[in-house]
Amino acid sequence: MKNMRYIYTFFFFILIISCSNSIKTTVTPKDYLDEVFKIVEEHSIRRDSVDFNKIKRDAYARLKYVNYSGNCYPIIKIILKDLGDRHSFYMPKEQVEKLQTPSNINEVITFSAKLEDQNIGYIRMKGFGKIDSLSIRQYADSLQNLIKSIDNAKLKGWVLDIRENNGGNCWPMLAGLGPLLGEGVCGYFIKNDHTRNSWFYQNGKSGIDSVAIVSVSKKPYTLINNLNPIAVLTGNHTASSGEVVATAFRKKNNLRSFGESTRGLSTGNSSYKLSDGSMLILTTSIYADKQGNVLGGKIEPDEIIKSFDKSNSQSNDLVLQRAVNWIYEN
């Protein structure tokens, strides 16, 4: 269950970074740990904050109980835990292959939309963890189409509910939300050396700097009224890529956020494929909003309101009620 939970709490800074070109054909347990440490010591956001000598000493000492590289998996998990970034994790080959396998449409559509109170567009977005190109394109296309289906000239505003968005792949999320997000830079990844990479939505595409990662397949949708107010709802299940979305909307004109603080995983993960087909998902950066304000922890909403209790009916959702009232006030 823990590994499955992690699948939906990461996003891909770069979809796959292959580090297997120089790996030996026959990989010993020590070779395998060498491979892992080469990546971690070079790229981890915590590389200047931890005692790598101790981490390596403890890890290599555990090799006396290991007779082949596959038994290194528990050691790798300990290494990543010792980094202390709370976001890095290890993904076995089988899970990598599952994520790369196209999904049926029911697995892709992890969001819904409707008219709330008759003239407010309400979008509820959960996590999405697939990385195959077909599922990614279907997600972005379907989300833009859904926004288009409820947009109308009488609409007073929008509510984007990401309280259950516990992460996954941020790029189709940003591409799909493009009509609400608007065009241009919407955030940054800040690395150890203080360099920064921008993330953007532009003309149906989302990506890093000038590199598009996800694009809708048809002409991108544009809102009828892009001046309508937008309320973003967050909570403690809003994590990782969910926090990318929360960050992307920060400092946007005519926007206000409501609910509770996010989980606190506003750090960027990069994916490094290992020689056996497994993958390190390593924290390599920290989020910053479009104005350059560096995050890295929990993201506080503009108005703190206790989150919706799922045991109650939606009519008792005080966060949503406050967001709707704010839209009418504007």
C-alpha positions in Angstrom: 0.0 0.0 0.0 2.8 2.4 0.8 4.4 2.1 -2.7 1.0 2.5 -4.3 0.4 5.7 -2.3 3.8 7.0 -3.5 2.9 6.4 -7.1 0.2 9.1 -6.8 2.4 11.6 -4.9 5.1 12.4 -7.4 5.4 14.3 -10.6 8.0 14.1 -13.3 10.4 17.0 -13.6 11.9 15.1 -16.6 9.8 12.1 -17.6 12.7 9.6 -17.6 16.4 10.3 -17.1 18.3 7.1 -18.2 21.5 6.5 -16.3 22.1 3.0 -17.6 24.3 3.6 -20.6 27.6 3.1 -18.6 26.3 0.2 -16.4 28.0 -3.1 -16.6 26.2 -6.0 -18.2 26.5 -8.1 -15.0 25.5 -5.9 -12.1 26.7 -6.9 -8.7 25.0 -5.6 -5.5 27.9 -3.2 -5.0 27.6 -2.0 -8.6 23.9 -1.3 -8.0 24.5 0.8 -4.9 27.3 2.6 -6.7 24.8 3.4 -9.4 22.3 4.7 -6.9 24.8 6.8 -5.0 26.2 8.4 -8.2 22.7 9.7 -8.9 21.8 10.7 -5.3 25.1 12.5 -4.5 25.0 14.5 -7.8 21.3 15.5 -7.9 19.6 15.3 -4.5 18.3 18.6 -3.1 19.7 17.5 0.2 23.2 16.7 -1.1 24.8 19.5 0.9 22.7 18.9 4.0 23.3 15.2 4.9 26.3 13.1 6.0 26.8 11.0 2.9 29.8 9.3 4.4 27.6 7.8 7.1 24.8 7.0 4.8 27.1 5.2 2.4 28.9 3.4 5.2 25.7 2.1 6.6 24.4 1.1 3.2 27.4 -0.8 2.1 27.6 -2.5 5.4 24.2 -4.1 4.7 25.6 -5.7 1.5 27.0 -8.5 3.6 23.4 -9.8 3.7 22.8 -9.4 -0.1 23.8 -11.9 -2.8 22.2 -10.3 -5.9 21.2 -6.8 -6.9 17.5 -7.4 -6.5 18.0 -7.7 -2.7 19.3 -4.1 -2.7 15.8 -2.7 -2.8 15.3 -2.4 1.0 18.7 -0.7 1.3 17.8 1.8 -1.4 14.6 2.7 0.5 16.7 3.3 3.6 19.1 5.5 1.7 16.2 7.7 0.4 14.7 7.9 3.8 18.0 9.0 5.3 18.1 11.9 2.8 15.2 13.4 4.8 13.5 15.2 2.0 10.2 13.3 2.6 9.5 13.1 -1.1 12.0 10.8 -2.8 11.1 7.1 -3.3 12.0 4.0 -5.2 9.8 2.3 -7.8 10.4 -1.4 -8.8 10.5 -2.3 -12.4 7.0 -3.8 -12.3 5.4 -0.6 -11.1 7.4 1.4 -13.8 6.0 -0.9 -16.5 2.5 -0.6 -15.1 2.6 3.2 -15.2 3.9 3.1 -18.8 1.0 0.9 -19.9 -1.9 2.7 -21.5 -5.0 2.9 -19.3 -8.7 2.6 -20.1 -10.6 5.8 -20.1 -12.0 5.3 -16.6 -8.5 5.2 -15.2 -7.6 8.4 -17.0 -10.5 10.5 -16.0 -9.7 11.3 -12.4 -11.6 14.6 -12.5 -15.2 15.8 -12.8 -17.0 19.1 -13.5 -20.5 20.5 -13.1 -22.4 23.7 -12.7 -22.5 24.6 -9.0 -25.4 26.8 -7.8 -26.4 26.9 -11.5 -23.9 29.5 -12.7 -20.5 28.6 -11.2 -18.2 26.1 -12.8 -17.0 23.5 -10.3 -14.0 21.2 -11.2 -13.0 18.5 -8.8 -9.5 17.1 -9.6 -7.9 14.0 -8.0 -4.4 12.7 -8.6 -3.2 11.2 -11.9 -0.1 9.0 -12.1 0.2 7.6 -15.6 3.2 8.4 -17.8 2.3 6.8 -21.1 1.7 9.2 -23.9 -1.8 8.0 -24.8 -3.2 8.4 -21.2 -1.5 11.8 -20.8 -3.0 13.1 -24.0 -6.4 11.7 -23.2 -6.3 13.4 -19.8 -5.4 16.8 -21.1 -7.9 16.6 -23.9 -10.7 15.4 -21.7 -10.2 18.1 -19.1 -10.2 20.9 -21.6 -13.3 19.5 -23.2 -15.0 19.2 -19.9 -14.2 22.9 -19.1 -15.5 23.9 -22.5 -18.8 21.9 -21.9 -19.8 23.9 -18.8 -18.4 27.3 -19.8 -21.1 29.8 -20.8 -21.7 33.5 -21.0 -23.7 33.6 -17.8 -21.0 32.0 -15.7 -20.1 34.0 -12.6 -16.8 32.2 -11.8 -15.0 28.9 -11.2 -14.1 26.7 -8.3 -11.1 24.4 -8.7 -11.2 21.7 -5.9 -7.8 20.0 -5.5 -8.4 18.9 -1.9 -8.1 15.2 -3.0 -5.3 15.8 -5.5 -2.5 13.8 -3.9 -0.2 14.0 -6.9 1.0 12.1 -9.9 2.1 13.6 -13.2 1.7 17.4 -13.2 2.1 18.1 -16.9 -1.3 16.8 -18.2 -2.9 18.6 -15.2 -1.4 21.9 -16.2 -2.2 21.4 -19.9 -5.8 20.4 -19.1 -6.3 23.3 -16.8 -4.8 25.7 -19.3 -8.0 27.6 -20.0 -8.4 28.5 -16.3 -4.7 28.9 -15.7 -4.0 31.3 -18.5 -0.9 31.5 -20.7 2.7 32.1 -19.5 5.0 31.1 -16.8 3.2 29.7 -13.7 6.0 28.6 -11.5 9.6 27.5 -11.1 11.8 24.6 -9.9 14.7 25.9 -7.8 17.8 23.7 -7.7 20.6 23.4 -5.2 22.8 25.7 -7.2 20.0 28.3 -7.2 19.3 27.9 -10.9 15.7 27.8 -11.8 13.6 26.2 -14.5 10.2 27.7 -15.4 7.0 25.7 -15.9 4.4 27.1 -18.3 1.2 26.8 -20.1 1.1 28.2 -23.6 -1.2 27.5 -26.6 -2.4 24.1 -25.3 1.0 23.0 -24.1 2.7 22.6 -20.7 6.3 22.1 -20.1 9.7 23.3 -18.7 11.4 26.5 -20.0 10.9 26.3 -23.7 10.3 22.5 -23.9 6.7 21.3 -24.3 6.0 18.0 -22.4 2.2 17.7 -22.9 0.0 19.1 -25.6 -3.7 18.9 -26.3 -4.5 17.3 -29.7 -6.9 19.9 -31.0 -7.2 23.7 -30.9 -6.9 24.6 -27.2 -10.0 26.0 -25.5 -10.2 29.7 -24.4 -12.7 30.8 -21.7 -15.6 33.0 -22.8 -14.7 35.3 -20.0 -11.2 35.0 -18.6 -11.8 37.7 -16.1 -14.2 35.6 -14.0 -13.0 35.0 -10.4 -11.4 31.6 -9.6 -11.5 30.0 -6.2 -9.0 27.2 -5.5 -9.7 24.7 -2.6 -6.8 23.0 -0.9 -6.4 20.6 2.0 -3.9 18.3 3.7 -4.4 15.7 0.9 -3.2 18.2 -1.7 0.3 16.9 -2.3 3.2 17.0 -4.8 1.6 17.5 -8.2 -1.5 18.8 -6.5 0.8 21.4 -4.9 2.2 22.2 -8.4 -1.4 23.1 -9.4 -1.8 25.1 -6.2 1.4 26.9 -6.9 0.6 27.6 -10.5 -2.5 29.5 -9.5 -0.8 31.5 -6.8 -0.6 35.3 -7.5 -3.1 35.0 -10.4 -5.4 38.0 -10.8 -8.9 37.6 -9.4 -8.1 34.4 -7.6 -8.4 33.4 -3.9 -7.7 30.1 -2.2 -9.7 28.5 0.6 -9.5 25.4 2.9 -6.5 24.1 4.8 -2.7 24.0 4.1 -1.4 21.4 1.7 0.6 18.4 2.8 4.0 20.1 2.4 5.6 18.2 -0.5 6.1 21.3 -2.7 9.4 19.9 -3.9 10.3 18.7 -7.4 11.1 15.1 -8.2 13.2 13.9 -11.1 13.0 10.3 -12.4 16.2 8.2 -12.9 15.9 4.8 -14.6 18.3 2.2 -13.1 20.0 -0.6 -14.9 17.4 -3.2 -14.0 14.4 -1.1 -15.2 13.5 0.1 -11.7 13.5 3.9 -11.0 14.6 6.4 -8.5 12.2 9.3 -8.0 14.5 11.8 -6.4 13.8 15.2 -5.0 16.0 17.6 -6.9 14.3 21.0 -6.5 11.9 23.3 -4.6 8.8 25.0 -6.0 8.6 28.7 -6.4 5.5 30.7 -7.6 5.5 32.9 -10.7 6.7 35.9 -8.6 9.7 33.8 -7.4 8.5 33.2 -3.9 10.2 30.0 -2.8 8.0 27.3 -1.1 9.2 23.9 -0.2 6.8 23.2 2.6 3.0 23.5 3.2 1.2 26.0 1.0 -1.3 28.1 3.1 -4.6 29.2 1.5 -5.7 32.8 1.6 -8.6 31.8 3.9 -8.2 28.9 6.3 -11.4 26.9 6.7 -11.8 23.4 8.1 -11.9 20.8 5.3 -15.0 19.1 4.1 -16.0 16.0 6.1 -16.7 13.3 3.6 -19.2 11.8 6.0 -21.4 14.8 5.5 -23.4 15.9 2.5 -22.0 18.5 0.1 -24.4 21.0 1.6 -22.3 21.0 4.7 -19.1 21.8 2.8 -18.1 25.1 4.4 -15.1 25.5 2.2 -17.1 25.3 -1.0 -19.8 27.5 0.4 -17.3 30.2 1.3 -15.7 30.0 -2.1 -19.1 30.3 -3.8 -20.0 33.3 -1.7 -16.7 35.0 -2.5 -17.3 34.5 -6.2 -20.7 36.2 -5.9 -19.0 39.0 -3.9 -16.7 39.7 -6.9 
